[in-house]
Amino acid sequence: MSAKSDLSLIPNKPLWFAQGEPRARLEGATDADVVIVGAGYTGLWTAYYLLKSDPSLRVVLLEKNAVGFGASGRNGGWASAIFPISLQRVQQLYSHHAALQLQAAMNDTVDEIGRVLALEGVDADYARQGFLSLARSAPQLARARAAVASSARFGLPDQWQLLDAAQAHAKTGAEGTLGGLYTEHCALIHPGKLVRGLARLVESLGAKIYEQSAVNQMAPGVVHTERGSVRAGMTVRATEAFTSQQPGKSRFVIPLYSLVLATEPLPRELLASLNLDHRLAFNDMRHLRVYGQVTAEGRLVFGGRGAPYKWGSVMPEQADLVDSIHGKIYDTLLEFFPALRDARVTHRWGGALGVSRDWCPTVSIDRNNRMAWAGNYVGDGVATSNLAGRILRNLILGRDEAINTLPLVNHRSPSWEPEPLRWFGINSGLAAASLSDMEERFTHKPSRTAMLLEKLTGAH
């Protein structure tokens, strides 16, 4: 299928999905040292680092659906050093030194994922070739220049490299390229291979994973499912956007949806003609985020934001597919690469990401209630979840490491507003981001709306 009108006929199935042998559900009562609610990246990385540090630990993971059902199996495949809020905002909340330490830790995390996959023999199509943010309009080019200058003033002169039009086009041949921002601190992965590989790895280390085991109650020292329970010295909540569905948590985090398309494997000659014969993550510097990559088998995966927030933070299955937004993503793909007009789109899907009120992730522990948690990654969780897993390991086992003092550790975000303010504010923000891009197309000047939006959210 290539015509835009045919997109609605494609069912909801992430490209990364592969049917495996189902795991048993929890039946009856059991004991553990650590019980982890959620078998996505956060839960699995936490289990991995715990068991590598102390192989004697009894670790149990409880998954409502199947391993990787949530964002870990639905994302765009970027393991990047991007943090959801700007370093300037981190400095305002904490300190300049803390912001520098955070960026260094994020940079190292991209490499840490590669080190672990190589060490443990997990094939997840890991390719560390960096990330290119194209400037395809005068306002976007101005932002690229400002970002490089700002990063240098902040004390990170090597974090970003400004590319001219020829340099940027040579890396990714999108139409209308005027320049770009490049960083080496990004890798591409196959999300499904990564989450399934991690699950098999932690099981080989002694962890027990139960699927189809939704947790309906968490209390100090015990969690309950419909058919069983786990008593443990520590409970880890690793449920990301699904945290919003838990009692009393609807204002703790909200689910926002990112939607994705994937093409058929493209001929190598076509990829080469578009300067896409690489594993480089790319997007452009618009305000309503899009993202792309070419997979190891030569498919173009292209996604973006813009799906509306649902009243009350509900997460219906049909929210994964929004025909109008998938259509806009397809239009944007063709804006980048008109030569792909005849390429067949074979997959489309969506998934929820978790967003806190101040857009800042957290890794936290409450020793009195024997509870730890991590998440609110705002769509940048492929790498951040690995960092969170290492920090959770340290907090649970009492290991003293420098990463324990990073700004996201024990960060407390304010609660989201009650409805209808929440619905109105979030959807207004999404509309404002889209309006900002439209404003720049017509005025050829940086959007004032976007400047205000960034001040209000601290996001970038």
C-alpha positions in Angstrom: 0.0 0.0 0.0 1.4 3.4 -0.9 -1.6 5.7 -1.3 -2.4 7.8 1.7 -6.1 6.6 1.6 -4.9 3.0 2.0 -3.2 3.7 5.4 -6.4 3.1 7.3 -6.5 -0.5 6.0 -3.2 -1.4 7.7 -3.8 -3.1 11.0 -2.2 -2.1 14.3 1.0 -4.2 14.5 4.4 -2.8 15.4 7.1 -3.7 13.0 9.2 -4.9 15.9 6.6 -7.4 17.1 7.4 -11.2 17.0 5.2 -13.9 18.4 7.0 -15.9 21.0 6.2 -18.7 23.4 3.9 -17.2 26.0 5.1 -17.2 29.6 3.1 -18.6 32.5 0.9 -16.2 34.5 1.3 -15.9 38.2 -0.7 -18.5 40.1 -0.7 -18.5 43.9 1.7 -16.9 46.4 5.4 -16.6 46.0 8.3 -14.8 47.6 11.1 -12.6 46.2 13.8 -10.2 47.2 12.7 -7.7 44.5 9.4 -7.8 42.6 9.3 -5.6 39.5 5.9 -4.5 38.0 6.4 -4.1 34.3 8.5 -6.2 31.9 9.7 -3.4 29.6 13.1 -1.8 29.3 13.1 -0.2 32.8 12.0 -3.4 34.6 14.4 -5.6 32.5 17.4 -3.4 32.8 16.8 -3.2 36.6 16.6 -6.9 36.9 19.7 -7.3 34.8 21.9 -5.0 36.9 20.5 -6.4 40.1 21.4 -10.0 39.2 24.8 -9.1 37.7 25.6 -7.4 41.0 24.1 -10.1 43.3 23.3 -13.4 41.5 21.7 -14.8 44.7 18.8 -12.3 44.5 15.3 -13.6 43.9 13.8 -11.3 41.2 10.3 -11.6 39.9 8.8 -9.5 37.1 5.0 -9.2 36.6 3.7 -8.1 33.2 0.1 -7.2 32.5 0.3 -8.3 28.9 3.5 -9.7 27.3 7.1 -8.7 27.5 7.6 -5.4 25.5 3.9 -4.8 25.0 4.2 -1.1 26.0 6.5 1.6 24.8 9.5 -0.8 24.8 8.1 -2.6 21.8 6.5 0.4 20.0 9.1 3.1 19.9 11.1 4.4 17.0 14.4 2.7 17.9 16.6 5.6 19.0 18.9 5.1 21.9 19.9 8.7 22.3 21.5 11.0 24.8 18.6 13.4 24.6 17.0 14.4 27.9 13.4 15.6 27.7 14.0 19.0 29.3 16.8 21.4 28.3 20.1 21.6 30.2 19.2 25.2 30.9 16.1 24.0 32.7 18.0 21.4 34.6 20.4 24.1 35.7 17.4 26.2 36.9 16.0 23.3 38.9 19.4 22.0 40.2 22.8 23.5 39.2 25.1 23.9 36.3 27.3 21.1 37.5 24.3 18.8 37.8 23.3 19.5 34.2 26.8 18.8 32.9 26.9 15.5 34.9 23.6 14.5 33.6 24.6 15.0 30.0 27.8 13.1 30.5 25.8 10.2 32.0 23.4 10.2 29.1 26.3 10.2 26.6 27.9 7.2 28.4 24.5 5.4 28.5 24.4 5.2 24.7 27.8 3.4 24.9 26.8 1.3 27.9 23.9 -0.3 26.0 26.3 -1.3 23.3 28.8 -2.7 25.8 26.2 -4.9 27.5 24.8 -6.2 24.2 28.3 -7.1 23.0 29.2 -8.7 26.4 26.0 -10.7 26.7 25.7 -11.7 23.0 22.3 -10.0 22.6 21.7 -9.1 18.9 19.5 -6.0 18.8 20.8 -4.4 15.5 22.7 -1.9 17.6 24.4 0.7 15.4 26.0 3.8 16.9 26.3 6.2 14.0 24.8 9.3 15.7 21.8 11.5 15.2 21.2 14.3 12.6 18.6 17.0 13.1 18.1 18.6 9.7 17.4 22.3 9.3 14.9 22.6 6.4 13.8 26.2 6.8 15.4 29.5 7.8 14.0 29.4 11.3 15.2 25.8 11.8 18.7 26.8 10.6 18.6 29.7 13.1 17.7 27.2 15.9 20.5 24.9 14.8 23.1 27.7 15.0 21.7 28.8 18.3 21.8 25.3 19.7 25.5 24.9 18.9 26.4 28.3 20.4 24.3 27.7 23.5 25.9 24.2 24.0 29.4 25.7 23.7 28.5 28.5 26.2 27.1 25.9 28.6 30.4 24.1 28.6 29.7 21.4 26.0 31.5 22.5 22.9 31.7 19.0 21.4 28.1 17.9 22.1 26.8 19.2 18.8 28.3 19.9 15.4 26.8 22.4 13.0 26.7 21.1 9.4 26.3 23.2 6.3 23.8 22.3 3.6 26.2 20.1 1.6 27.4 18.2 4.8 23.9 17.6 6.0 22.6 16.5 2.7 25.5 14.1 2.3 24.4 12.4 5.5 20.6 12.3 4.8 19.3 13.5 1.5 16.0 15.0 2.5 14.5 17.7 0.3 15.1 21.4 1.3 18.0 20.8 3.6 19.8 24.0 4.5 22.0 22.6 7.2 21.8 20.5 10.4 22.9 19.5 13.8 24.9 16.3 14.3 25.9 14.5 17.5 27.7 11.2 17.8 25.8 10.3 21.0 23.0 8.2 19.6 22.6 4.6 18.5 19.8 2.8 16.6 18.4 -0.5 17.9 15.6 -2.9 17.0 13.2 -2.4 19.9 11.7 -5.8 19.8 15.0 -7.7 19.6 16.3 -5.6 22.5 13.3 -6.2 24.8 13.0 -9.9 24.0 16.8 -10.4 24.2 16.9 -8.7 27.6 14.0 -10.9 28.8 15.8 -14.0 27.9 19.0 -12.7 29.4 17.5 -12.0 32.8 15.8 -15.3 32.8 19.1 -17.0 32.2 20.4 -15.1 35.2 17.6 -16.5 37.4 14.8 -14.0 37.1 11.2 -15.2 36.8 8.9 -13.4 34.4 5.1 -13.9 34.6 3.0 -12.6 31.8 -0.8 -11.9 31.7 -0.4 -11.0 35.4 -1.8 -7.6 35.9 -1.1 -6.1 39.3 -4.3 -4.8 41.0 -2.8 -3.8 44.4 0.6 -2.7 45.6 1.2 -2.5 49.4 4.4 -2.3 51.4 6.1 -5.7 51.0 3.4 -7.3 48.8 1.8 -7.0 45.4 -1.4 -8.8 44.3 -2.6 -10.0 40.9 -6.0 -11.5 40.2 -4.6 -15.0 40.7 -1.6 -14.6 42.9 0.7 -12.5 45.1 4.4 -11.8 45.6 5.9 -10.9 49.0 9.2 -9.0 48.5 11.6 -6.8 50.3 11.3 -4.2 47.6 8.8 -3.4 44.9 9.8 -1.6 41.7 7.1 0.2 39.7 8.3 0.2 36.0 5.0 0.9 34.3 5.7 4.2 32.4 2.6 5.6 30.8 0.5 2.8 32.3 1.1 4.2 35.7 -1.7 6.6 34.9 -4.1 3.7 35.0 -3.3 2.8 38.6 -5.5 4.0 41.5 -4.5 7.5 42.6 -1.9 8.0 39.8 -4.0 9.6 37.1 -2.4 13.0 37.8 1.1 11.6 38.5 1.8 11.0 34.8 -0.2 11.3 31.6 -0.1 9.1 28.4 0.7 10.9 25.2 0.8 8.9 21.9 3.5 8.7 19.3 2.5 7.1 16.0 4.7 5.3 13.5 4.9 4.0 9.9 7.3 1.5 8.3 7.9 0.9 4.6 8.7 -2.3 2.9 12.5 -3.1 2.6 13.8 -0.5 0.1 16.2 -1.3 -2.7 19.8 -0.5 -1.8 20.2 1.6 -4.9 17.2 3.8 -3.9 18.5 4.2 -0.3 21.9 5.2 -1.7 20.4 7.8 -4.0 18.6 9.3 -1.0 21.7 9.1 1.2 19.9 6.7 3.5 22.3 3.8 3.2 23.3 4.1 6.8 22.0 3.5 10.4 21.9 7.2 11.3 18.9 8.5 13.4 17.4 11.6 11.8 14.6 14.2 12.1 14.3 17.9 11.4 14.0 20.8 13.8 10.2 21.3 13.6 8.4 21.8 16.9 5.9 18.9 16.6 8.5 16.1 16.7 9.1 13.6 13.9 11.8 10.9 13.8 13.2 8.4 11.4 15.7 5.6 10.8 16.5 2.9 8.3 16.4 -0.5 9.8 19.1 -3.2 9.3 16.8 -4.8 6.6 16.4 -1.5 4.8 13.0 -0.4 5.9 12.3 3.3 6.5 10.7 3.8 9.9 9.1 7.2 10.3 7.0 8.5 13.2 5.8 11.6 15.0 3.7 13.2 17.7 0.3 15.0 17.4 -2.2 12.4 18.5 -4.7 14.0 20.8 -4.7 13.4 24.6 -7.7 11.4 25.8 -9.9 12.8 28.6 -9.1 11.4 32.0 -5.8 9.9 30.8 -7.6 6.8 29.5 -5.7 4.5 27.2 -8.1 2.7 24.8 -6.6 0.3 22.4 -7.9 2.3 19.4 -5.7 5.3 20.5 -2.8 3.4 18.9 -4.2 4.2 15.5 -5.3 7.7 14.4 -5.9 7.8 10.7 -5.5 11.6 10.4 -2.2 11.7 12.3 -0.8 8.6 10.4 -1.8 10.5 7.3 0.1 13.6 8.3 3.1 11.5 9.2 3.0 9.9 5.7 2.7 13.4 4.1 5.8 14.5 6.1 7.7 11.4 5.0 7.1 12.4 1.4 8.1 16.0 2.1 11.4 14.6 3.2 11.7 12.0 0.4 9.3 12.5 -2.6 11.0 9.6 -4.3 9.4 7.2 -1.9 5.9 8.0 -3.2 5.6 4.5 -4.7 7.2 2.7 -1.7 4.7 0.4 0.0 3.9 1.2 3.7 3.5 -2.2 5.4 3.2 -1.4 9.0 1.6 1.3 11.2 1.2 1.4 14.9 1.2 3.7 18.0 2.1 3.7 21.6 1.8 5.7 24.7 4.7 7.5 26.4 4.7 8.8 30.0 4.9 12.5 30.7 5.1 14.2 34.0 3.9 17.7 34.6 7.4 19.3 34.4 8.5 16.9 31.6 11.3 15.6 33.8 11.9 11.8 34.3 12.5 10.4 37.7 14.2 7.5 39.5 13.0 7.3 43.1 12.9 5.2 46.2 10.7 5.2 49.3 12.5 2.9 51.8 9.7 3.2 54.4 7.2 1.8 52.0 9.7 -0.5 50.3 8.9 1.0 46.9 11.0 2.2 44.1 10.0 3.5 40.7 11.3 5.1 37.5 9.9 6.5 34.3 8.2 9.6 32.8 10.7 9.5 29.9 8.6 11.7 27.5 9.6 9.4 24.6 13.3 9.4 25.3 13.3 6.2 27.3 15.3 3.7 25.2 18.5 5.0 26.7 17.2 6.7 29.9 15.7 3.4 31.0 19.2 1.8 31.0 20.5 4.6 33.2 17.4 4.2 35.4 18.0 0.5 35.8 21.6 1.1 37.0 20.4 3.8 39.5 17.6 1.6 40.8 20.2 -1.2 41.3 22.3 1.2 43.3 19.4 2.6 45.4 18.1 -0.9 46.2 21.5 -2.5 47.0 23.0 0.6 48.7 25.8 0.9 46.2 27.5 4.3 46.1 28.1 5.6 42.6 28.2 9.1 41.1 25.1 8.5 39.0 23.1 8.3 42.3 23.3 12.1 42.6 22.0 12.9 39.1 19.1 15.4 39.0 16.5 12.8 38.1 17.2 10.8 41.3 14.3 11.3 43.7 13.0 14.1 41.5 9.4 15.0 42.4 7.3 16.5 39.7 4.1 18.4 40.5 0.8 16.8 39.8 -1.1 17.4 36.5 -4.2 19.5 36.8 -7.6 17.9 37.2 -9.9 17.6 34.2 -11.1 19.6 32.3 -8.0 21.7 32.7 -5.7 18.8 31.9 -7.4 17.9 28.6 -7.6 21.5 27.5 -4.0 22.4 28.4 -2.4 19.3 26.9 -4.3 19.4 23.6 -3.8 23.2 23.4 -0.1 22.5 23.7 -0.1 20.0 20.9 -2.1 22.4 18.7 0.3 25.2 19.5 3.3 23.1 18.5 1.6 22.3 15.2 0.6 26.0 14.8 4.2 27.0 15.4 5.4 24.9 12.5 2.7 26.4 10.3 3.6 29.9 11.4 7.2 29.4 10.5 6.3 28.1 7.0 4.4 31.2 6.3 6.5 33.9 8.0 10.0 32.3 7.6 10.7 33.6 11.0 11.1 31.8 14.4 7.7 31.2 16.0 6.8 33.3 19.0 4.2 30.7 19.9 6.9 28.0 20.1 9.1 30.3 22.3 6.3 30.7 24.8 5.5 26.9 24.7 9.2 26.1 25.5 9.2 28.5 28.4 6.0 27.0 29.8 7.2 23.3 29.6 11.0 23.5 29.7 11.0 20.9 26.9 13.1 21.1 23.8 
